[in-house]
Amino acid sequence: MASTLRAGALKIVLEPFEPAPWPISLVHTGQGILPLKLCAFLDFAGPRLKARLVEVGV
């Protein structure tokens, strides 16, 4: 969607009525050693989530 907005193919018409963006956090219990699957997910999701939020202008 962000690329089509930049290209001018789409236009936001109700922008004044959009809700404020919510902060997003990846949270875990932090007890003991993190499971390998959780580490892999955080390593995978964190940078992609940040890049996507920058892309859409949040």
Helices and strands as residue ranges (DSSP letters): H 2-7, G 15-17, H 36-55
